[in-house]
Amino acid sequence: QVQLVESGGGLVQPGGSLRLSCAASVSRFSGYAMGWYRQAPGKERELVARIFSTGSTNYADSVKGRFTISRDNAKNTMYLQMNSLKPEDTAVYYCNAWSWTSDYWGRGTQVTVSS
């Protein structure tokens, strides 16, 4: 059974940092495109950042220069380093693993940016 488990969320002040992790119990982790998505109350889920099996990345314009996505294929884990956090970054953050034949989601971790 495939599981994606997010961790690292919490409450942080504006300007602060958090590091999210996504641990994947999936075979051939390195072959998946991995992504972080978020959903704020009353809004649709949106892509935050994605990292492909090649290591290439892309980011939403709203987080460019502040967030960094990475992966450790030896640990079956993906990360999202979030710096200079803003109140508008408040959302539930979800981990996604995608391939041509599979699409998996974690249950999410709450990130709240507030003073």
C-alpha positions, 0 to 999 in steps of 0.5 A, a space after each residue: 500500500 502506497 503512503 505519502 506522509 507529510 510532516 514539518 508543518 506548524 505555526 510560524 511568524 511572518 518572515 520565518 521558515 519551515 521545512 516540510 518533509 514527505 516520506 514515501 512508501 513507494 517502490 522506484 521512488 526516483 522514477 516519480 515526479 514529486 510535488 507540493 501543493 497547497 489549499 487555503 480555506 475557500 480556495 482551490 488546491 494549487 501547485 507550489 513546487 515540483 521536482 522531476 526524476 531528472 532533478 529539474 524543478 518548477 515553482 509557482 510564481 508566488 513562491 519563487 526565490 523563497 521556497 526550495 524543493 528537493 528530494 533524497 532518493 536514497 531516503 524516499 523523501 522529498 522536502 520543501 524549505 520555506 523561507 520568508 513566509 507570508 500570511 498568504 502562505 497559510 494553507 494545508 500543504 499536500 505531497 504528491 507522487 506522479 507517474 504515467 500510471 500512478 497518482 498518489 496524495 498525502 493527507 496534508 500538513 497545516 502551515 499557519 503564518 501569523 503573528 
